[in-house]
Amino acid sequence: MARQGIPHRKDLVVDRSAFDRIITAGGYVSVNAGGAPDGNAILIPKEVAETAMDSAACIGCGACVAACKNASAHLFMSAKISQLALLPQGQPERVERVTAMIAQADAEGFGSCSNEGECEAVCPKEIPISNIARMTREYMRAMLSAR
């Protein structure tokens, strides 16, 4: 049975273009950052920086989607959303990012998260499932701010 979201092409080959379209929908920042600033110019607490960088480690391999009984891309999306939501550079598009990326994932046919943790267990970069909770909070914040 073929899963929706990431079509199977042949053994060990999948079409990851759905992930690319999700990233295109909102996984960017529009702030003109210019050249590389001094590392201490924007103070970010160590824990926040580490959490953001842990989320940035996602390689978009799709193992999380393959392991999920619902073919959910929530771990992938939440890693990208968390990375930018935690850092000052990601604040300008915060609301648009989460709504656009979730809408695109829905359009791609990915399923919903049932919070069972298979995705976290198979992730080669050990992306924590706690990112999904952060993504949900970001989405709820975006929906409430739209009112």
C-alpha positions in Angstrom: 0.0 0.0 0.0 1.5 3.4 -1.0 1.5 6.1 1.6 0.3 9.5 0.8 2.6 12.5 1.0 5.9 10.8 0.0 5.3 8.6 -3.1 7.4 5.4 -3.3 9.4 5.2 -6.5 11.5 2.0 -6.1 13.4 0.3 -3.2 15.0 3.0 -1.0 13.9 5.8 -3.3 11.1 8.2 -2.5 9.9 11.4 -4.0 10.7 14.1 -1.4 9.3 17.0 -3.4 6.3 17.3 -1.0 8.9 18.2 1.7 10.3 20.8 -0.6 6.9 22.3 -1.2 6.3 22.5 2.6 9.6 24.3 3.1 8.8 26.6 0.2 5.5 27.5 1.9 7.0 28.9 5.0 10.5 27.6 6.0 12.4 30.8 5.4 13.1 34.2 6.9 12.8 37.5 5.0 15.0 39.5 7.2 18.0 40.9 5.4 20.6 39.6 7.7 23.5 41.1 5.7 27.0 39.7 6.4 27.8 37.4 9.3 27.3 39.4 12.5 29.4 39.0 15.6 28.3 35.9 17.4 27.4 37.9 20.5 25.4 40.7 18.8 22.1 39.0 19.4 22.0 37.4 22.8 20.1 34.1 22.8 20.0 32.0 25.9 22.2 28.8 25.6 19.2 26.5 26.1 17.2 28.2 23.4 20.1 28.2 20.9 20.7 24.5 21.6 17.0 23.6 21.1 16.9 25.5 17.9 20.0 23.9 16.6 18.8 20.4 17.6 15.7 21.1 15.5 17.8 22.4 12.6 19.5 19.0 12.5 16.5 17.5 10.6 17.7 16.2 7.3 14.2 15.6 5.8 14.9 11.9 5.2 11.2 11.0 5.6 11.8 8.1 8.1 9.3 9.8 10.4 6.6 9.7 7.8 7.4 6.1 6.9 7.2 5.0 10.5 3.9 6.8 11.2 0.7 4.8 10.8 -1.0 8.0 9.6 1.9 9.1 7.3 2.2 12.3 9.3 4.9 14.8 8.5 4.5 16.5 11.8 8.0 15.7 13.1 9.6 17.1 10.0 7.4 20.2 9.9 7.7 20.8 13.7 11.5 20.6 13.4 11.6 23.3 10.8 8.9 25.5 12.5 10.6 25.1 15.9 14.0 26.1 14.6 12.7 29.4 13.3 10.2 30.1 16.0 12.8 29.9 18.7 15.3 32.4 17.0 14.8 36.2 16.7 15.3 36.0 12.9 12.2 33.8 12.6 9.8 36.2 14.4 8.6 38.3 11.4 7.0 35.4 9.6 6.0 33.4 12.7 2.3 33.4 12.2 2.4 33.0 8.4 5.0 30.2 8.6 3.1 27.8 10.7 -0.2 28.3 8.9 1.3 28.0 5.5 3.4 25.0 6.2 0.5 23.1 7.9 -1.9 24.0 5.0 0.7 22.8 2.5 1.2 19.5 4.4 -2.6 19.0 4.4 -2.7 19.7 0.6 0.1 17.1 0.1 -2.0 14.4 1.8 0.0 13.9 4.9 -2.0 12.5 7.9 -2.5 13.9 11.3 -0.3 13.1 14.3 -1.7 10.6 16.8 1.2 11.3 19.2 2.5 7.7 19.5 6.1 8.5 19.0 7.1 6.1 16.2 8.6 9.1 14.3 10.9 10.0 17.2 12.0 6.4 17.6 13.2 6.1 14.0 14.6 9.6 13.5 18.3 9.3 12.6 19.0 12.8 14.0 17.0 12.1 17.2 14.6 15.1 16.7 12.4 15.1 19.8 8.6 14.8 19.6 8.4 17.8 21.9 8.8 19.9 18.7 5.3 18.7 17.7 3.9 20.2 20.9 5.7 23.5 20.1 4.3 23.5 16.5 0.8 23.0 17.9 1.3 25.9 20.3 2.5 28.0 17.4 -0.5 27.1 15.3 -2.9 27.8 18.1 -1.2 31.2 18.7 -1.5 31.9 14.9 -5.2 31.0 14.9 -6.0 33.2 17.9 -4.1 36.1 16.5 -6.1 35.9 13.3 -9.3 36.7 15.2 
